[in-house]
């Protein structure tokens, strides 16, 4: 064979080696992108670099073959073997899809104008970051279908504990509680599925701290709520109680039902129609890990009947014991504790975009409800000694009704009018102490793909009224729950 023939064969073989290497490189870039080891931007850059430089250069080269010799025929199998070995190692790397995710649960910037009188140097207008919640979550396998943690990067203030003054003749001489815990880590839980074969009948065992399955508002993420303010069932009240028992009989802010707590429960669905939850919690809000975590426990259960796939009615029961000493819960005394609730949601198929929901709650708190941070002494009924208002146990009641209509087309597309009315009675046996509130407003959605993505601006005006703190009483002009308020909030949610 002539030298020209040998040269031709060598050129063809060399070209084949280059093409094989190019194909291997392209496949490797695709594999790295699929496994989540490189981002889409990096993958596109590698593709562009390879096209720009041609077959003579490689973007992210496979293991170097410079030491294998110049003869492509002799080393072809070895080179391809090394590329295949590298590819096999990459294939064994775990895919990040579903294993680890990070997102923004809610970033909210809020403007508030409150009609209530303010102290010197204060303003009726306020700008604040309402929430800045960073969320991380993922799935390990079918036995651990979800892990979840949420950090509140804005509200990291210390919360005061309620000190014990047992053995002290006069609690008024004991110092108030000091800051004892931060509130950065709001949520962290693990879902464990013991028997995947019987799910969803017995679906998961959830352990950690999270929004409690009490009604609708309490369990709903702050990034998905239809109005800006939290309802009275989660927090209400203003002012403090003096040592002689005078002042606001509602004893500061009342956490009638806390939004979050440390708990362990079992969840599942029966007959595709009945969601159930049964569990036990610390009953000391999400700060319980630092203060009072081993206090009296409370059992809870909820049964939710799925009338349709988008409408339901639920029944919830909490029962146990509460305490006031060494806790960070407001408005709770020492003694029997219970809550009973009914909630519903109706989402219309005949008028798409229309939804109405409501909740009704009633519950008992023990005597000696004490403002958090004020020294307390068990079930003491002597105001001077124990720091509470000394009243007998109280029965509380609250309810609300909310309606909204999302406009999906026309000149008002993406607007959503919202109305809400609620009442809170801090003591059913006392007159002239009712809280009422009517909220009117709207949401405008820039992006609305719930529950993952929801960016919107919300405008609310609240008509607030607080009768008093008992018969023959009135509230001061500084009572925030007796004065109207205007709120405007911009939100981004992306998970």
C-alpha angles and dihedrals in degrees: 000000000000124000088248090060093050090049091051092051092048091051092050092049092047091050090051092052091050092049091048091050090047091051091047091050093049091048091049093053090050091049093050090051092048091051092051094244093123130031126243090254091054091048092052091048091053090050092049093047092050093050091046097049096039128216094314094074132045124214102213099007126218115236111313117265097185091112094052094082135257097272108098093189094057095045102036096102092045093050094049090045091056091049091050091049091052091048091051090054092050091050090058092058113106117257112240093212105118094351097088128011132169128194148148111269093188136339108185130178112195136196117193132185112190121191092207117110114258135208122262111288093023128105135218087224121074136182117197146151101249096190136001103177122172113197131201124181143149150150127262101185141309091295093052102034094170144016120183139185130173129191123199103212096185109045103057100136121137117256120220120240123222106242124218118239099184110156093022114119094212121025091197088077093057121092119250121253123279132221108288111167143022126231103215097112103058101164137022125152144151125218113212121191106196097185115022090184093069098041132152091027087064098013112166146344107224121202129180138043120317144128106306122242093243112132122308110296095046093053096040119098116249088237092062102045120122097217129042103232124067113245122256091254088071099041138351142151140062139219131036139261121254121226091257091056096254122131131051110004090204087069103225124301112355118214092203087172118007117226096221137024143158108268150145120216146159121238134187149134126247125202089350087277109073124062113192137187127186122176154125129248141183091242092216103104124249093304089068093102090072102034131029098350091148095052124123111312126229127212120216139182137180132193116195118190113206103218088180132348089272104031130061148158124218140195121203132186130188121183136169140078133309134204136196102202119088093003137116098214120111126227098011123128131195113275142046116005128191141152130191122190142178123191137172141182127199119193113185124230091184094054105032112211096030119117135165128184138170144177135204121195136178130176148157128241125191126246121279100045103190132197110247110263094028112113113254136190113206117265093342113152095194107100095205093051102041105028097230129110093261094227122144120259113296136218113221129196135187139166141170141187123207132185134180140171123205113210108215101181144015130053091318095049114156093017117124120192113208133192129180137175127188144169133200124193109190092193123018091198094056126073129215097031103099124136117207132177137179119195126196125177147103143246125222115201123213089178124007117182102134137227094019104035128029124152116172149139118237128200119191135172117194125203102204130188132177116183099202143276097281142320113340095006133121132196125244123249088250093064103115091201092059097051130072121250138199119210133186121182135181116202139188121190121175126161 
